[in-house]
């Protein structure tokens, strides 16, 4: 993977373990020459991972919609900042730049981005690894909800495998590197095209 998008919060949360995970992931990216594509912010988890990579002269690309392009939000240290019109445009631009997705703790926007990436893979519009760094059990309840959706017949059990889950950066990156996309179904291709 040459570039990975990281979805994460514009807040650091209340527990320092989350920022530490963002910094650890940033160090992994810098050490392994993986470019970061992210939401373009200087605050919260977004700022922590970007600052870590930038301090080691790594590649960082921000993609930010005009409505968030404010001095208190946008990261001035990121040389390649792509300004787009809408939040939906941001996702399309990010998708074209990257080889995989990683989600760290965050709020509604983070979950929106994660589930859109999973949906694109479920529909086989994309076949990129979608990783979830489940630090401190942050996503445990969400994973229980996915199991409930499977049990109630709303998600096929095989589609849970589209989500690569790990509790550590090294484990997650190893699993993502070894990811094999499911075989493309012709029925889905006909529906999507």
C-alpha positions, 0 to 999 in steps of 0.5 A, a space after each residue: 500500500 502506497 497511500 492509505 486514508 485514515 478516518 478519525 476524530 477532530 477531537 482527541 477524546 478523553 483518554 490519551 490512549 487514542 492519541 497515542 494510537 494515532 501517533 503510533 500509526 503515523 510513525 508506522 506510515 513514516 517508517 514504511 513510506 506510506 502516504 497519509 490521505 486524511 481530512 485536512 485538519 490540524 485538530 484532534 486525532 487528525 492533527 496528531 497523525 498528520 503532525 507525526 508524519 510531517 515531522 518525519 518528512 512523510 507524505 500527507 495529503 489533506 482533502 477538506 470541503 470549503 465549509 471546513 476550510 477555516 484557519 482554526 481547522 485546516 492544517 497549514 503545514 500540509 503542502 498538498 491540501 485539496 479543497 473540494 465543494 462538498 463532503 461527498 466530493 471529499 470521499 470520492 477524491 480520497 477514494 481515487 488517491 488511496 490503496 486502503 482505508 483505516 478507521 481510528 476512534 472518532 464521531 459521526 463523520 468517522 463512522 459515516 466514512 467507515 460505513 461508506 468504504 464498507 458499502 463500496 466494498 460490499 457492492 464491489 465498486 471497490 476492492 480495497 482493505 478496510 481496517 479498524 483499529 479497535 483501541 481500548 475496545 472503542 468499537 466493541 459496541 459497533 461490532 456487536 451491532 454488526 453481529 446483531 445485523 447479521 443475526 437479524 438477516 440484514 448483513 450477510 455473514 461473509 460481508 463482515 470479513 470486509 472489515 479488518 479488525 485489530 487491536 494494535 497497529 502492527 497487527 492491523 497493518 499486517 492483516 491489511 497487507 495480506 488482504 485478498 478481496 473477495 471474488 467479483 460477482 457478475 450479478 453485482 456488477 450488472 446491478 452497479 453498472 
